Amino acid sequence: MSGTQMPFNNPQHVPSKSNAKPIDRSLLPENSIRLPGESWRRLTYAVLTILTAVAGVYMMYDILSANGVTVLEGVILVLFAISFSWITTAFWSAVCGFILQMLRLDPLSLKSIDSIYNDAMPITTRTAVVMPIYNEDTHRVIAGFEATLRSLEKTGEITHFDFFVLSDTTNLTVAQAELNAWQQLTERLGDLSKQTFYRRRVKNIHRKVGNIAEFCQRWGNNYETMIVLDADSIMSGHCLLRMVRAMQANPRTGLIQTVPVPVRQTTFFGRFVQFAAVLYSPMLATGLCFWQTSAANYWGHNAIIRVKAFMDHCGLPTIPGSAPFGGDILSHDFVEAAMLRRAGWDVFLLADLEGSYEEVPCNIIDYATRDRRWVQGNIQHLGILDAAGLHPINRLHFLLGATAYISSLIWLLMLVLSTADAVVRALNSNVYFPEATQAYLHIIPDWPIAKTGLIVSLIVLTTSLLLLPKFLGIIATLTHRREQFGGTQAILRGTIVETAFAVLIAPIMMSFHAYFVVSVLLGFKVNWDAQDREGRLLSWGESFARTLRTTIVALIWGYMTFSYAPIFFWWLMPILTGLVLAAPIVRYSSSLTLGANCRAHRIFVSPDETNEDPVLTDLRHLLNIEHPKLETPAGIPALPPDNWGDMPEQDLEEYPPKDYSWQ
């Protein structure tokens, strides 16, 4: 075997430093992921997206230019171009995913989905399952950790794994509760406790990034791969094994991301989010896989990472300057995926891998609070778009991630400016001889031109791009997953309520996100605290406190529009309705009773309710157990000996670095 072939066939000889050279996939092991037509996939997706975006923007320009484009309308056109282009990227991803799902094809290999996994492959590597936590609900954390561990134990392959809880908890009461719960867990595990470890950092420097980095430096050299969980993650043993086997079969792969499915939701809003995610995410993720291929993204948890590659290439620097673009890298996961791909490692998303679960905030306020952190992290990515050596797809991830939130501000600005334009036109609707015209053409009136047909066409096009992916997701689900959702009637009932509620809360989320974007751009900071994921009914006081200003603005906005441009007022009604009713919507959607009634009437039925995964059943049982309090507070448990390894800080300004050399 030649020297150029060895690195691709033996994981132990994969270069730890590599520029993003093309990979000869014919040299990969037999079960490795193949990517037929990788270039034409991306080209096709790009062409379809660009052509659609250009068509929509030109239609808007044609409408606005009929009577001459004012400065105000020019701004509207630019804002429309940004938001419409963003919509088209999501639309064509959904279409690609729909086609592949209907044909039952894996989006990476384009082979039958049932043929891409080799469950008979022997496990030959060691894997650490790590769960970083920070001031979390101790009972929920330990229950999820134990359920995942027990599920893996049932497979008979747990000897290849070690489990770590990596605490960054700063609350001393919670920290002691973690120690007590850990001691009780190790007593229940018996001999298995030899493979489980708890470590708490006294100072949580660099947040989760520093937490994972310290683990890698101290013990990373003991493992080929690590599986990163969140505090609310649950994963089945079958899923864990498939992830490990996929990494073994693909020695050039640095990271594999799964699609975490929301579970255990009890409020109306929580069940709404859970149902929508389970219904549409597989199709959307399949579409993403199709065109991003080996340059997928990382979402920070429920993923497996090659430890050596991560240590060599994912030491994140502190960005010079102040917020929002400087300082610690907050949304680290996108950047870590980009660093791995920059170094020549494949990063894959496995859209159809089952057994990967998470929990989501149960009400609109908590959901928006989580988004506030993501807004700040994603906008920061705009400051590193020009980082050296990045793959174009990773730059696109950065851009789309930021635009996903900035688009809310753009839509709000478009609505406000369109209202102003409508009012101005209404006030001048009978002025056919403007002063400028009279000065030169005394008898020629300036008749307004309204391209009604084109306006209707653009509205239909935009609505189709927004809603058609929903219908495609419903068709794909009815075709292949009908019974998992309780049958056709349950799916249709759920989607009708889901679509109506999505339209109702869209302006509320738009206002939250727009405010968050503005606050981030102004340099306001946010605390990255633990999330509340258990169901709770919001009080009227909290609901009004977070929405009253928005409601007042919406009432004034509606009154002014109705007074001066009544026709445009009716176009704004869907937006104004959600904003005016924001407080009752926020409160009642957080209702556990309403959530229970939905379940009783088979609305928002999810697969984990019709055929519960055993790991979720175990979690539910563990959460119902009340463990007796320890008479004596637990002490600090033992840790494995340090096996120190370096995790060098990466250079965003230059790649490859000057001291770079092939190994």
N, C-alpha and C positions, 0 to 999 in steps of 0.2 A: 504494500500500500504506500502510495506516495505521501510526502509530507504535507501536501495541500489537502489531502483527503482526511487525514487523521483528526483534525479539529472538529470536523462535522460528524464523525461517527462515534466519538468517545467524549462523553460529557466532561471527563476529567482533563481533556486537552483542548477545551474550547478557549480561545484567546480571551483573556480578561480585559484587554484593551483592543478595540477594533473600531476603525472608522466605519461609517455606514456603507460598507461594501455590499454589492449584490451577492446574495447567497445562492449557491448552486444546489438547488433542492433535490436534484437527482442523487446527491451524495448523502442525503439524510437517511436515517433508518426507515424501514419499510412502513411503519405505522405513523410516520411524521405527517404533519399537516402540509398538504400541497395547495398551491394557490394558482390554479389555471387561469390565464387571462387577466392577471393582476393589473396590467397597464390599461387594457381596454375597459375594464370595469370602471376605473377612476375617470378615464376619459369620457365614457358614456354618461356617467353621473354628472360630471362637470358640465358637459355640453347641454344636457337636459335642464340642469339648474340655471345655467347662464341664459339660455334661450327663453325660458319661462320668465325669468326676472326681467330681461330686456323687454319682452312683450308687455308685461304689466306696467313697467315704468314708462314705456313709450305711450301706452294708452292714457296714463295719467297726464303725461306732458301734452298729449293731443287735446285732452279735455281742458286743461288749464290755459293752453295757448290760444284757444278759440277767441278770447277777448283780450289777448295780450297778457303776458305773465308779469304780475307785480312782484315786488321784492318778497312780500308775504307768501305769495304762492310759490315763489322759487324755493323758499325755505321748506314749505310743505312738500314740494317735489323731492327735495333731497332726503327729508325724513322718510317719506314714503318709499324711496328707492332702497334705503337701508333696511327698513322693516319688511318690505315685500321680498327682498332677496333672502332674508333670513327665513321667511316662511317657505320659500321654494326649496331650500336645502332640506328642511324637515319633510316636506311633501314627497320629494323624490326618494328619500331614504325609506319612507313608508311604502311607496309603490314597489321598490325593489324587495323589501321584506315581505310584502304581500305575495308577490309572484313566487318567491322561493318557498314560502310557507305552504302555498297551495300546491306546489310541486313536490313538497316534502324533501327539499334539498338542503344540505348543509351549506351555509353562505360562504364558508372558507374553501372547502374542497369541491363544492358543487356536486357532491355525491349524496347518496341516500343518507338521511340523518341516522338511521339505525345501524349504519356500517362504519361510523367514524371512531367508535370507542373499542378498545381492546381490554375487556375486564379480566382477562386471564393473564395479563402481563405481571410477572413477579415484581414486587416492590424491592428495589435494591438500594434506595437512598434513605437518608434520615431527614425528617421534616419536623420543624417546630411550629406548633399552632400557638400564635401569640394574640392576646386580647388586651390592648391598651385601654385603661379606664381612667376616669377623672371625676371624682365626687359623684359617683353614680349610686343608684339604688342597689345596695349590696345584695339583697335577697334575689333580685332579678338577675344581676350579673352572675352570681354563683350558680343559680338554677340553669341559666342558658349555657354556661361553661360546662356544667356537669352533664346536661342533656347531650351536648355535642360529643363530649368525651365518651359517654356511655354508648352512643350510637356507633362511634368508631370501634369501641370495644367489641360490639356484637359482630363486627366483620371478621374478627380474628387477626387483624393486621395492625393492632395498636402498638406492637413492639417497635415499629418503625417510626414512632412519633413521640415527641415530648410536648407538654402543654405548659404555657406560661401566662399568668396574669401579670401585666406590667402596669402597676398603679402609679398614677401621677396625682393622687388625691392630696389636697391641701387641707381639707377639713379634718381635724384630729379625731373628732367623734366618728366620722365615717371611716377614717383610716383604722381605728380600733375595731369597728364593726367588720371591716374586711379581714383583719387578722383573726377575729373570733370565728367568722364564717369559714375562713380557710382551714383552720384547725379542725372544725367539724367535718368539712369536706374530706380532708385527708384521712380522718378516722373512718368515714364511710367507704372510701376507696380501697383501703387496705394496701395490698402490694402495689396497686396502680399508682399510689401516691408517690412512688419513687420516680414516676415520669411526669409529675406535676410540680410546678414551682410558682411561688409568689414573690415578687420584688416590688418594693415601693421606693420611688425616688423622693428624697426630701425636698429637692428643688426641681420643679418641672420646667427646666430651661428648654426653650424652643418648642414647647407644647408637645403635641403628638410626634412631630418630626424628631425631636430630641429623645423622646421615649423609645421609639423604634431604633434610632441610631445607637443609643447606649446598649440596647440588647444586642444589636449586630456586632458592636465592638467587643463586648464581653463574651458572647457565646456564639456569634454567627459562624465562626470557623468550625463549629461542631455539626453543622447542618448544611445539606445541599440546598434545601428549599425551606421557606417559611410561608405559612398561611396566616394572613392577617384578618382578624375579626374585629368588629366593633363591639361596644358594650351591649348592644341589642341584637347582635348577630346570633343566628342559630344555623348550623349546617349538619346535614346528615353524614354518617360515616361513608355511605356510598358515594356522595358528592366529593368528599375529601379524597377518597381513593382515586376517583376518576381524574381529579386535578393533578395528583401526584403522578399518575401514570401518563397523563398528557405531557407533563414536564419531562419525564424520563424519555418519552418517545420523540421529543423535540429539543435536542440539546442546544439549539441555537435560540431557544425561547427564554426571555428574561422574566416575563410576567404573563399570567393568564387571569383574566377578569371574568367572574360569573355575573349573572343578572340576579341581584337579590330581590326576592319577592316579599312585599309587605304582608304581614300576618298579625293575628291576635287583636284586631281592631274592634272596638265596642261602641264608639260614638258614631253618630250619623256621618260626620265629616271624615273620621278615620276609615269607616267602611267605604265611603265614596272614593277616597284616595286609594285604598287597597284594591277595590274592584277595578278602577280605571287602570291601575298599574298592572294587575294580573291580566287584564283583558287585552291591553294594547302593547305593553312592553315587549313581549316576545317578538312581535312583528317588527316593531321599531328597532329593536336590538339586532334582529336579523338583517335589516336593511343597512344598519351601520356596519356590521361585519362585512357585508358584500363589498363596500367600496373602501373602507379603511384597511382591510385585510391585516397585514402584519404591523400596522402602526395604530393599534387601538389605544383606547384611553384607560386610565386607572381611576377608580372611584373611591380608593382609600380603604376598602375593606372587602371581605368575601372574595379574596384573590390570593393566588399563590405566586411567590416571587423567588427567583433564583438568588440565593443570599450573596454569593461571591460577586455576581454582576451588580447587585444593588449596592454592596459596599464599595465597589470600585468606581461606580458612576453616579450615585445618587446622594452624595454628600452635598446638601443644598447650602449655598452661600446666603449671606445677608445682603440684600440689594441696597446699594448706596441711595441716600436721599430719604425723604420723609413720605408719609402716607399721602395719597393712596397707593403709590407705585413702589415706594421704598420700604426698607425694614425686612423683618422675617417673611419668608414666603408662606402665606397662610393656606391657600389651597394647594398643598404640596403634591397631592396625588397626580394631577395633570402634569406637573413639572417632572416628577419622578419617571412617569411613563415616557415623557419626551427625552429625558436623559438616557434611559435605557435604549430607546430607538436610535438616538444620536450615536451611541456607541456600537451600533450594529446588531443589537439584540431584538428579536421579534417580540412584539407585544400583541397578544390575541385577546379577543372577547369571544367566549363560548356562550352563544345566545340561548342554546337549548338545554344546557346542563341543569338538571333539576336537583332540588335539595338544598338550595341556597336561600336563606330567609333573613329578613330584618324587620324592624318595627319603625313606624313613622309617628310624628306628632299627631295628637288626636283632635286638635281644634285649629281653627284658622289662625289664632294669635300665636300659638306655639309653632305652627308651621311657618308663619311669616318670620318669627324670631330666628328660626334655623336658617331661613333664606337670607336673612340680614347678614349672617356670617359668610354665606356663600357669595353674596353680592360683592363683599369687600375682597374676598380671595380671588374671585374670577376677574374683577376689574383690574386687579393688580397684574394679571397675566398680560394685559395690554402693554405693560412696561417691559416685558421680556419677549415680545413678538420677534424682535430682531436678534435674539440670542444666537450666538455662533453655532453653526452645524446642525440646527434643528431640521427634522424632516418636514416637508411642506404640510403633511397631514397633521402633524402636531401643532404647527402654527395655526392651522385651520381650527383645531380643537380649542386653542386659546381664544381665537377670535369669536367662534360661535358660542363658547361658554360665557364670555362677557356680553355678547349681543343678546343672549337669552334674557338677561336682566335689563340691560340698557334699552331693549326694545319696548319695555313698559313705559319708560320715560318718553321714548320717541312717540309711542301711540298717544300718550297723554298730551304731548305738545302738539301733535297733529290735530287732535280733537279740539284743543283750545284755539289753535290758529285757524282751523276750519270754521269754528264758531265765529271768530272775529271776522273772517272773510265773508261768511254768510250774512252777518249783521251789516257789514259795510256795503255789500251788494244790495241788501234789502233797502237800506237807507238811500241808495243811489239808483234804485231800480227804475225810476221815472225820469232820470236825467239823461236825455238822449243827445244833448248838445253841450258836452263839457266845454269849459272855457278854452282849453287848448285847441279843441276842434273848431270852435267858433272863430278863433283868431285867424284861421287859415282857410277853412272850408265852411263858409257861413251857412250853407243850406244843406249840408250832408249830415244826417243824424248818425250817431254811433249806436246802432242797434245791438243789443246783447245777443250773443249766440249761445245756445244751450244744446250740447251734443247728448241728448237724452239717451239715445241708443247705446252710445259708447259708455256712458256712465253706468247704465244697467249691465252692460257686458263686463265692465271692470268689477262691479260688485259681485256678479255671479262668479267670475274667475277667482276673486279673493276668497269668497265664501267656500268655494269648492276646494281650494287649497287648504283651508282650515278644517273643513268638516269631512272631506272625502277620506282622509286617513282613518277617521273613526268608523266609517261604514266599511272600509276594507278590513279593519280589525275585527268588526262584528262578523263579517262574512267568513274570515279565516277561522274564527272561534267556532261558529256554527258548523263549519265543515269538519274540523278536526278535534275540537275540544268541547263539544256540546254537553256531554254528560258530566264533565268536570265542573260545570257551572250550573248544574241542576236542570238542564234541558233548555229547549228553545224558548219557551215562555219566560222562564226566569232570566235568560240572557236579554231578551227584548225588553222585559219590564225594567231590568236594571239599567240598560243603556238609555232608555227614555228618561228615567229620573236622573241618571248621571249627566246626560247632555244638557238637560234643563238646568240642573244645579251648576254645572260648569259655566254656562252662559251667565247665570245670575251672579256668581262670585268672581267672574273674570275682571270686572271693573274694580272690585275691592282689592284683589291681588295686584292689579295694575297700579293702584294708588299706593299700596304698600311698597312695591318694588321701585316705583318712581321716586318715592321719598328716600328709600334706602340708597339708591344710586346718587341722588343729590347729596345726601349726608356723607357718603363715601368720598365723593369728589371734593367736598369741602374739608375733608381731612378728619372727620369725626371717627373715633375708634369704637370698637365693639368688644365686649367680653365673650370669650369662647367658653361658655359654661356648659354644665351637663344639661341634657335635654330631658324634658318630662314627656314620657311616651305612654303612660297609663291614662285611661279615660278619665276626664273630669269635666263637669259642667261649669262653664264660665258664668260668673256673676253678671248682672246687668251693669253694675258699676264698672267692671273691667271692660265689658263689651263697649259701653259708651265712651269710656276714657280713650280707647284706641281708635274710635271711628267718628266721634262727634264732629271734629273739625272737617273731616271729609264730607260728612253729611251736610253741614252748613254750607260749605262751598258748592256742593251739588245743587242745593236748593236755590242759591243765588244764581248759579250758572243756568239752571233750568228756567227760572223766572225771566232772566234777561233774554235768553234765546226765544222763549215763547212770546215775549213782548215784541221783539224786533224781527225775528225770523222764524215764524211759527212752523213753516214747512220743515226747516232743518231741525226744529225741536223734536218732531216725531222720529227723525232719524236717530236722535240722541237718546230716545226713551229707554232702550235696553241698557245703556250705560248709566243713565241717571237713576233708573230704578234700583239697580244694585247698590249704588252709592247712598241713596236716600234711605234704603232699608238695611244698611250695613250692620247696625247694632243688633236688631233682631235676627238677622241671618247668622251673624257670628255666634250669638248666644244659643239659638235653637239648634244649630248644626253641631254644637258640642254636646248635645243631649245624649245620654246613655239610653234613656227610655226610647227615644226616637230611633236610635241605632238598633235596640232590641226589637222594636216593632218592624223595622225593615227586614231583619233576619226572619222574624215570624212570618212575614208576608213574602218571603223569598225575593227580596230586593237586595241587590249587591251580594249575591251568593258567590263565594270564591271556592276554588278547588280545595283549599285546606279545610273547608267546612263539609264538603261532600265526601272527601276521602282523605282524612287527616294523616299526614306523614307521621310515622311512629316517633320521630324525634320531637315533633310538636306535642304529641300526646304525653311524652315523658316530661317535657317542659311544663305542661299544664299541671301534671301531678306534682312535680317538684315545687311549683309555686304555691300549691295548696298545703304544703307541709310547713308547720311551724316548729322550728327547732328550739329546744330549750336553751335558755341563756347559760353561758359558762359561768361557773362559780368564780373562776380566776381568769382575768383577761389573758388572752393568748399572747405569746411572745413572737418574735420575728423568726420565721421559718428558715431552714438552711437553704442555701443556693448551690448550684454546681460550681466547681472551680472556674475562675476566669480563664479564657483562652483568647487573649487580646488580639484584635485585628484592627488595622487602620481603615478609616472611612474618609478619604481625602475630600476636601471641599472642592466642588467643581467650578470651573471658570466659564462664565456666560459670555465673556467678551472674545474669547479665542478658542477655537477647536479645529484640529487637535492641538493640545498644548505643546509648547516648544520642546519639552523633554519627552515627547511622545515617541514610542518605538514599538514595532511589532514584536510580539512575543512568540 
